[in-house]
Amino acid sequence: MYIDPLAWTEDVVAVAVMGFVALALVLVLLIAGLWYGKSKRRNVERLERRNSIRASMHSLRSINSSHGFNELGYRRGAVS
C-alpha cells in the first residue's frame, strides 16, 4: 500500500484554502508591521510635543522671572 504525500496538491479546494490562509497571514503581518511603525512615530511625535511645551513653559517662566518686565510696569505706575 502506497500513500502519496503530495495528493493534496491535486485537490483544488485544499489548495485554495491554504492559499487563502497564507494570504490572510501575510496581510495580518503587513498590518501589524504598519501599526508598529505608526505607533513608534506617534510616540516620537508625542515626546517632541511634550518637550516643546516644556521648553515653551520654561521660556515663559524665565521671562516672567526676569526683572525687565516687572520694573517696566513699576516705572509706569510710578511715573503716572
C-alpha positions as CSV (number, residue, x, y, z in Angstrom):
1,M,0.0,0.0,0.0
2,Y,1.4,3.4,-1.0
3,I,0.1,6.8,0.2
4,D,1.1,9.8,-1.9
5,P,2.2,12.6,0.4
6,L,1.5,15.2,-2.3
7,A,-2.0,14.1,-3.1
8,W,-3.4,17.3,-1.6
9,T,-1.9,19.3,-4.4
10,E,-4.4,17.9,-6.8
11,D,-7.4,18.9,-4.6
12,V,-8.5,22.4,-5.8
13,V,-10.3,23.2,-2.5
14,A,-7.4,22.3,-0.3
15,V,-5.0,24.4,-2.4
16,A,-7.5,27.3,-2.4
17,V,-7.9,27.1,1.4
18,M,-4.2,27.0,2.0
19,G,-3.6,29.9,-0.4
20,F,-6.3,31.9,1.5
21,V,-4.8,31.2,4.8
22,A,-1.3,32.2,3.5
23,L,-2.7,35.4,2.1
24,A,-4.5,36.2,5.3
25,L,-1.3,35.6,7.3
26,V,0.7,37.9,5.0
27,L,-2.0,40.6,5.4
28,V,-2.0,40.3,9.2
29,L,1.8,40.6,9.3
30,L,1.7,43.6,7.0
31,I,-0.9,45.3,9.0
32,A,0.9,44.6,12.3
33,G,4.1,46.0,10.8
34,L,2.5,49.2,9.7
35,W,0.7,49.5,13.0
36,Y,4.0,49.1,14.9
37,G,5.7,51.7,12.7
38,K,2.9,54.2,13.2
39,S,2.9,53.6,16.9
40,K,6.6,54.3,17.1
41,R,6.1,57.5,15.0
42,R,3.2,58.7,17.2
43,N,5.3,58.1,20.3
44,V,8.2,60.2,18.9
45,E,5.7,62.9,17.9
46,R,4.2,62.9,21.4
47,L,7.6,63.2,23.0
48,E,8.5,66.1,20.7
49,R,5.3,67.9,21.5
50,R,5.8,67.4,25.2
51,N,9.4,68.6,25.0
52,S,8.3,71.6,23.0
53,I,5.6,72.5,25.6
54,R,8.1,72.1,28.4
55,A,10.6,74.3,26.6
56,S,7.9,76.9,26.0
57,M,6.8,76.9,29.6
58,H,10.5,77.1,30.7
59,S,10.9,80.1,28.4
60,L,7.8,81.8,29.8
61,R,8.9,81.2,33.3
62,S,12.4,82.7,32.6
63,I,10.8,85.8,31.0
64,N,8.4,86.2,34.0
65,S,11.2,85.8,36.5
66,S,13.4,88.4,34.8
67,H,13.0,91.9,36.3
68,G,12.8,93.7,33.0
69,F,9.1,93.4,32.6
70,N,8.4,93.9,36.3
71,E,10.4,97.1,36.5
72,L,8.8,98.4,33.4
73,G,5.3,98.1,34.9
74,Y,6.6,99.5,38.2
75,R,8.1,102.5,36.5
76,R,4.9,103.2,34.5
77,G,3.0,103.2,37.8
78,A,5.5,105.5,39.5
79,V,5.5,108.0,36.6
80,S,1.7,108.2,36.5
